[in-house]
Amino acid sequence: MPSSSDRPALLRPRTGSLVPGLAVVAAGVAVAVWTGSLQAVLGPLVIALVLGVLLANSSLYAPALRPGVKAGTKRLLRAGVVLLGLQLALPDIVALGLPVLGLIIACVALSYVLTLQLGLRLGLSRAGATLMAAGFSICGASAVAGLQGVVNADDDEAAAAVAMVTLYGSLMIVVLPVLGGLLGLSEDRFGMWAGLAVHEVAQVVAVAGTAGATALAVATVVKLGRVLMLAPVAALASVGERRRTAAIPAADHRAGSRADDPDTPTTTGPATGPRPPVVPLFVLGFLVMVGVRSLGILPGPVLDGGRTVTTVLLAAGMFGLGAGIDVRRLLRTGGRFAAVGAGSSTLLAGGSLVGVLLLA
């Protein structure tokens, strides 16, 4: 067994092997952030994911790059979700009032449950259906990143969920302003509807900005109220995963509806792997960051820096996530994800519109 004095020498080659891949990740993140700043349809997270997919499915993805590209993908994603809490100030959300807060909770809860059930009925695995439910109901790619490890979803499922959030959220940028004009919605009502119905924060800004500053302000706060629901939803998903881990055989726990996958283990017996924590650590970190932001002790430059670091961490994680995706497998399952996304978007947009009209 090597002594403690030998460990630095043993770690140097391992660390050195990560450098080429990490350099590629850094370059990909830089391109994603720059490209994302030029337009409002595709955010840096989605662009980073696409760049990772393009790299992984090309001849450029040399074996020497893979250790660095894949290093810490899930840790980067969760660190980004933790820092996402710095964007949420509880006083701003509480100021919406109990009726609006109740509508936010109702829309998230109903959309989550209905999307999950729709996904299961259309043949998605529980993990894949959960990612779709979280992405469409809460905050798009960030929610997918937060829930992926909790429900043990594979990279293809996460990529499909992010792709669908991007596709249908982009469609809403076109559709919602047209419908809002036809319905004669006031700025307040339209902003509330955009905040409740659109998936990504950047997409919400693009939609609400078409109706004016008041609509944009209302939509942003309502959307951040939905983002706050990430914590309880992740905790509930973790509790459900713990129960399934304890109740079903090990092979079934991971395989779910993937029993026909030749790479899935076929052994049976009690589940022996570690059970997920009741409340994942990243959820606690997210709530701590929300608390810190809500105290009002952080200056503007710190908050701006935190927002930038959050984007960089999530984009780096998304790049690594994309680098693990097999496009051919993704295309085989994409139709089901697209159907779930269409159903979920329709349910959320229609249900939230009814709620806004009844509330206002």
N, C-alpha and C positions, 0 to 999 in steps of 0.2 A: 504493500500500500504506500503511495507516495507521501512523503512528509509535507508539512505545511510550507516549508521553504521551497519545495518543488512546484507548488501550485501555480505561482505566477508564470513559470515557464510553460506549464501545461495549458494555461488559459490563453497565452499569447497567440498560438496558432489558431485556436478556436475563434478568438475575437477577430483575428486577421481575416479569417474566412468569411466574416460577415460584412467586411468593408465594401466589396464591390456591389453586393446587393443593396446595402443601405444607401450607397451613393445613387443607385438607380431609383430607389424609393424617394430620396430627397429631390431628385430631378423631376420625377413624376408629380410630386406634391407641388413643386414650384410651378410647373406647367398648369396643373389643375387650378391652383389658386389664381394664377394670372388669367387663365381663360375664363374662370368663373366670374372674375371682376368685370369682364367685358360685356356680359349679357346677364339676363335675369331668369332665363328658362332653365338652364342646367347649372346647378350649384357645384362647388369644388368637390364635394363628396362623390357625386355621381360621375363627374369627369375623371376623378382619380380611380374609381372603380373600373370605368371603361378602359383607361390606360393600362391598368393591371391585367384586365382580360386580354387586351390586344397583345401585351407582352407575353403572357403565358401561352397563348395559342399561336405564337410565331416561332420562327427558327432562331430568333434573337435571345430566347430565354435559355441561356447556357447554364449547365449544372453549377458553375461557380457562383452564379447570382442567387440561386434559390435559398441557401441558408439565410442570407441577409434580408432578402425580400420577405420571407415568411417569419423572420424573428419578431416575436412580440406582437403579432397582428392583433390578437384579442386584447392584450394589455393596452395597446395604443387606443383601440376603440373604446374600451371601458374608461380609460383616463380621460378621453375626450368627452364622454357622457358625464363624468363627474364634473368637469369644468363647465359643462353646459348649464349647470345649476347657477352659475354666476350671472346668467342672463335673466334670471327670474327673481323679481322682487315681490314678495307676498303682499305688501300694501297696495301695489298697483292692481294686483289680481283681486284682492278683497274689495277694492273700490268699485269693482263692476257691480256689486250688489248680489244678494242671495238669489234672486230669480235667474240672473245670467249665470251665476256659478252653478246653480242647479241644472240649467240647460246644458252647460259644458259637460258636467258629470254624466247626465243622461245620454247625451250624444256619444260620448266616448264609450260608455258602458254598453249601450245598445249596438253601436257599430262594431265593437270588439267581439261581443258574443255572437252576433249574426254573421260576421265575416268568418269567425272561427268555425261555426257550424257549416257555413256554405263551403268553406275549404275542405272540411272533412267529407262532406257529401259528394264533392266533385273529385275526390280521390287524392287530395294532398295528405302528406303525413301530418301528424299532430304538430310537429315542430314547424313545418312549412306553413301550415294554416295559422299557427300562432304568430309567426313573423308577419304574415300578411295582415292579420288582425291588428297587431301593434303598429305597423307602418302606416296603415290607412287610418287608424283611429286616433293616433297620438301625434307623432311628429316625424313621419317618413323614415329616411335612412338612419337617423339617430336612434329611433326606437328599434329598428331592425338590428342595429349594432348592439344595443343594450340587451336585447332579448336572445340573441343568437346563442351565446354561451349558456344562458339560463336553461334553455330547452334543448340544448345539444343538437342544434340544427347544423347541417353541413353547408359548405360555402356555396354550392349551387343553389340551394334554397334561399340563402340570404341574398345572393345576386339576383335571383328571380324576383324576390320581394322588392328590392330596391329598384329594379327595372320597371316594375309595374307602378310603383309609387311615382316614379319619374314620368312615365307615359301618361297616366291618368291625371296627375297633377298638372302636367303641361296642357292637356286638353282643357282643363278647367280654366286656365288662364285665358282661353279663347271663349269658352262657353258661358262662364258665369257673368262677365260684364254684359254680354248680349241679353241673357235672361234677366239680369237685374234691371236693365233699361226697359225691357218689355213689361216687366212687372211694376215698374215705377217705384222701386224701392228708394227710400231716403238714404243718405250717406250712412247714418247710424245703423240702419237695418242691413244695408249691403255689407258694411264692414263686419258686422256681427256674423252674417252668413258666411262671408269669406273666411273668417277666423275659425268657424266651426266646420266648414266643409272641405277646405283645401288642405293638402297633406303636408307639404314642406313649408317651413317658415319663409324661405325665399319666394316660393310660389304664392304664398299669401300676400306678401308685399307687392308682387307683380299684379295680382288680381285687384287688391283693394286700392292700389295707387291709381287705377283708372277712374275711380269715383271721387277722388279728392283727399285732402289731408285729414279730414275728420274720419272718413271711412278707413284710411290707413291706420290711424291711431287706434281706433276701436278694434280693428281686425288683428293688429299686432298683439294687443293685450289679451284678447280672447284666445288667440293661438297659443300664447305663452301659458295661459291657463290649461290648455290641453297638454302642453309639454309637461306641466307639473304632474299630470296623471301617470307619467312614466314610472314614478316611484311605486305607487300602490299596485299598478298592473304588474310590474316586474316582481314585486314581492308575492303577489297572489300566484303568478306563474311558477315561481320557485317552489311555493308550498305544494302546488299541484304536481310538479315534477318529483318532489320528494315522496309524495304518496304513491305515484306510479312506480317509482324506483323500488319502493319497499314491497309493492303488491304484485309485480309481474316478473317473469323470468328475465334474466340479464339480456338474452338475445332479443326478446320482444321489446325490452326497454329502449334499446337503441334503434332497432330495425323499424318498429312501428309498421307502417304500410309498405316498407321497403323489403319485405320478405323475399321478393323475387330478385334482389340484388345479389349477384354471385359473390360479391366481396363481403357480404354481411355474414358474421359468424352464425353458426347454426346450433351451437351448444345450448343446452337448457340448464336450468337450475336456478337457485336463488340469486338475485342480483348481488354482486359483491363489490361493485365500484363505489366510490365515495358519493354520498348523497349531497345534493345541492344545499347550501345554507338556506335557512328560512327567509332571511333577508340578505341578498347578495351584498358584498362589501361596496360594490360600486354604487348601489342604491343609497347606502348610508352616506357615502361620500357626496353623492348628488344632493342629498338633503342638507348636509352640512354646508355645501356651497350656496344653496338657496338661503339658508339661515344667515350666512355671512353677508350675502348681497342685501338681504332684507334689513340688516342693521344699519345700512347706509354709511358705513365707515370706510368704504373703498372709494378712492378718488376716480374720476373719469378715465385718466390714462391707464390705470390698473385694469379697469373693466374693459377698456378697448384692447389692451394687451391680452387679457384673458380670453376675449372673443377670438382674437387672432390665433392664439395657441390652441384653443378648442378646435378651430377649423383645421389647423395643421395636423393635430393628433388624429382627428377623425379621418382626414384625407389620407394620411399615411396608413392607417388601419384599413381603409377601404381599398387602397392600392394593393396591399398584401392579400386582402380578401379576394380581389379580382384575379390575382395571380394564381389562385388555387382553383379556378373555375374551368371546367371542361365544357366548351361551347356546345359540342355535339350533344352531350347529356342535357344541357340546359334547354336546347331547342326541342328535345323530345318531351319535356315536361312543361314547356312554356305556355301551351294552349290552356292548360288547366289554371295556371296562375293568372293568365289574362282574363279568363272567365270570372274568376273570383274577384279580380280587381274591378272589372266592369260592374259586377253586382254590388260590391262594397261601395264604390264611388256613387252609384245611383242611390243606394239606401241612405248613405250619409248626407248627400246633397239634398235629397228630397226630405228626409226626416228633419234635418237642421233648418230647412226653409220653413217647414210647418211650425217648428218651435219658435223661430224668430217672428213669424207673423202672429202667432198666438201671444207671444210675450210682449211685443212692442205695442 
